[in-house]
């Protein structure tokens, strides 16, 4: 499977020792150039716990009640945790939606804040 920057996918995230890996949503944040030439991509974890999304500049709220949110393919209003990035194999990703350009601009801002890029 190929992925593109801004795709919302299901991937298996590693867990703490002794726990089973968990399949959950994530957003592809790696460039399309690298997605086309590498077997792994960089993903930002998505959580249904949204209580910090309005307080943390490193998180992006995706409200599934909006047009942009519906396009994501998520079932519940969620937060993208740009402070929680993982490199994982692309082959295990299953696309469920994509982020709008508006949400991707918020993602870019959150990623810059998370990585302290000015």
C-alpha positions in Angstrom: 0.0 0.0 0.0 1.2 3.5 -0.7 0.4 6.4 1.7 0.4 10.2 1.2 1.0 13.0 3.6 -2.3 13.8 5.4 -3.8 10.3 5.0 -5.6 9.1 8.1 -4.7 5.4 8.4 -5.0 2.5 10.9 -1.6 1.2 12.0 -0.3 -1.0 14.7 1.6 0.9 17.4 4.1 -0.8 19.7 3.1 -0.8 23.4 5.0 -1.0 26.6 6.8 -4.3 27.4 4.3 -7.0 28.3 1.4 -5.3 26.4 0.0 -6.3 23.1 0.5 -3.9 20.2 -2.6 -1.8 19.5 -4.1 -0.9 16.1 -5.2 2.7 16.1 -5.6 5.7 13.8 -2.7 7.9 12.8 -2.0 10.7 10.4 0.9 10.4 7.8 3.2 13.3 8.4 6.2 12.3 6.3 6.7 14.0 2.8 5.2 12.3 -0.2 8.8 12.1 -1.7 9.9 10.0 1.2 6.7 8.0 1.2 7.3 7.0 -2.4 10.8 5.8 -1.9 10.9 4.3 1.6 9.2 1.3 3.2 8.4 3.2 6.4 6.7 6.4 7.1 6.3 8.9 10.0 2.9 8.8 11.7 1.3 11.1 14.4 -0.9 9.2 16.8 -4.6 9.9 17.0 -6.5 9.6 20.3 -10.2 9.9 21.2 -9.1 11.7 24.4 -9.6 15.3 23.3 -9.4 17.1 26.7 -5.9 18.6 26.0 -6.5 19.4 22.3 -7.7 22.9 23.1 -4.8 23.6 25.5 -1.8 22.0 23.8 -0.4 23.7 20.7 1.1 20.3 19.7 -2.4 18.7 19.3 -5.0 19.2 16.5 -8.7 18.6 17.2 -10.6 16.8 14.5 -14.4 17.3 15.0 -16.2 14.6 13.1 -19.3 16.8 13.2 -17.7 19.1 10.6 -17.1 18.6 6.9 -13.4 18.6 7.5 -13.8 16.0 10.3 -16.0 13.7 8.2 -13.3 13.6 5.5 -10.9 12.2 8.0 -12.8 8.8 8.2 -12.6 8.9 12.0 -15.6 7.6 13.9 -15.2 9.8 16.9 -14.1 13.4 17.5 -10.3 13.0 18.2 -7.0 14.7 18.7 -3.9 14.2 16.6 -0.9 14.2 19.0 1.9 15.7 17.1 4.2 15.2 20.1 3.7 11.4 19.6 5.4 10.5 16.4 6.4 7.0 15.3 8.2 5.5 12.3 6.4 2.4 11.2 6.2 0.2 8.1 3.9 1.5 5.4 2.8 -2.0 4.5 0.7 -2.3 7.7 -1.2 0.9 7.1 -4.9 0.9 6.0 -6.3 4.2 4.8 -9.6 5.3 6.3 -9.6 9.0 5.2 -7.6 12.1 4.7 -7.2 15.6 6.3 -8.3 18.7 4.5 -5.9 21.5 3.7 -7.2 23.5 6.6 -6.5 20.6 9.1 -3.1 20.0 7.4 -2.2 23.6 8.1 -3.0 23.1 11.7 -1.0 19.9 11.7 2.0 21.8 10.2 1.7 24.4 13.0 1.4 21.7 15.7 4.4 19.8 14.3 6.5 22.9 14.3 5.6 23.5 17.9 6.3 19.9 18.8 9.7 20.0 17.1 10.5 23.6 18.2 10.9 24.8 14.6 10.4 28.5 14.1 
